[in-house]
Amino acid sequence: MNTRDLQNLHGPDLIAELEGHSDLELLALFGSKSSLVGDCAVQVLSSRGCRTDLIKEGLRSGQLSRKVAKIRALNHLLRFGLSASDAVEVYVDLLRDKSEDVAGTALFGIVFFQDEGTIQNVSEWREMLDRDSELYCEATRALEALWKKDPLIFSPYFRDRLGVWNLHP
C-alpha cells in the first residue's frame, strides 16, 4: 500500500495496516506530508521498542532529511527518555541542524538526559547563534539546567507522566 492509499485510512485501520510494515518502511513514513500517517508510523515503531540504531542510520543515509522526519525521529527517541542512552549522540548531532525546530527539540533531549558531557556541545553551539535570537535564550536556559542538574529550569511546565525521565514532582 503506497502513501496515498495510507492517507485514506484512519484510526485503527491505519494502525493495523502500518503494523504490517517493516521497521524500515515505517521509518520511510516519518517524512510523510500527512501528519496522520507520519505520526502513526512513529507510534507503531515506538510500540516495537526504541530504535536508535535505525534513527542513526536514517540520518546518515539521508532518509530522514526533511524537517518533519527529523522531528518525528526525535519524538520517537524522546518517548523512551533515559532508557535510550545512545540517543544523546543523535540529540547532539541534530543540535546543529539548520531548522530551529529540530535543534530546539534536540536541545530538549539533551537537557532532560542530564549528561554533563553535553555541556561543552551546547556551549559551543550557543556561541554560533545570534545573541538576540530565541534559540540563544533557550541554549542559555539549557546550560543553566545542565549545570544545576534541573531540567525543569529549561522546561518548567513539562510533566513526566510516564516516568521516562525519572523526574520527581
Secondary structure, 3 states (H helix, E strand, C coil): CCHHHHCCCCHHHHHHHHHCCCHHHHHHHHHCCCHHHHHHHHHHHHHCCCCHHHHHHHHHHCCCCCHHHHHHHHHHHHCCHHHCCCHHHHHHHHCCCCCHHHHHHHHHHHHHHCCHHHHHHHHHHHHCCCCCCHHHHHHHHHHHHHHCCCHHHCCCCCCCCCCCCCCCC
